[in-house]
């Protein structure tokens, strides 16, 4: 698929990977090799090697072929587990393939959406709405029309627009494209709720529509194959969180440690983990393949508050064989932007490790952190009123965490804006967005130009 050299037939190149993905395997070595081949070919793909007009014409169909390819690979997970083929290298291979194919599909969606009035960012798209190509639906769950019918116990994986969303997605050894996860509960009146844990609010219950309106760019709907079990999990965690939100209840704060071994506080994935653990009386413990946090740059992780080497990252649900991928939604007006954020965060973390860059607080940052900590003691109404002045900070977020989040944003934002201008210029000139290798090259050029100080990063 997507050969790294010029080709007269984009679809023929895609067919080569479809054949490779469908090929039976009998050993972990063969599985690892096939996954690696798919990843390398897709990662090396350049759309300017093809006829862009032709690609735009066939893009919707090709996006579905890539989506179906990923669905097919996921459906084999349980079989490969039964055969004992899911080595750490195979797990990593699946993660890499899912990630790179999402990027390829995003770029196809961007190319296909470059028509007048379709890329206007002035209006908000709710998750799982929009034009026909915004939502890709697993054929096994397709119903009349294009809308997605939610069920109680559905798990929704999302990605927001902020730089800290990119950092959360990239904080482990596994690069992912997601920063948050929640579970759907449908009550007896038919109202749809999202039970989730947010940094600023802790564990909370929001109307599902509100959560899907929350400035997200990507959302994936997963469904446990045992519908009754999933519904029990949703009801259990709904009741648990609801009890904490009533007058006199003990609020469940956001857990910055990323540890999964206690439940006094909850980060987003640990809330989902607790839901299924409660419903199964402890027999179902997510995830099967946890994310390792083994980066050498412990300074940054310590400032954020991470206190573990292994966690349940939102994207780990991507590898759960007991969950089906039902539907996937993207806002193609914004997918290029979060791709630039992802790659910017990749490089920032790499620079920290390879060149020993560290965040250095200035007097201004110290003031911002102090104001942020001070604001955490305000009422929720006051926090909302002042949110345009400084961020809504939870009462348990340490000053050093407020500071490093502010420095991360202020370091990443100018880099991102420079990349965004370069990407927009390339789209104007060629009709295709920047390739990942070109983005990384541009980032290295910025580092070399900036020298020993990149924003708040000092070498």
PyMOL commands that set and color helices and strands:
alter all, ss='L'
color gray80, all
select helices_A, chain A and resi 10-22+28-43+47-49+52-75+77-83+88-112+132-134+139-141+163-170+208-212+227-245+268-279+298-304+314-319+335-355+363-375+380-386+399-430+436-450
alter helices_A, ss='H'
color red, helices_A
select strands_A, chain A and resi 135-137+155-160+180-186+192-198+202-207+216-224+291-292+310-311+323-330+358-359+453-454+457-458
alter strands_A, ss='S'
color yellow, strands_A
deselect
rebuild
show_as cartoon
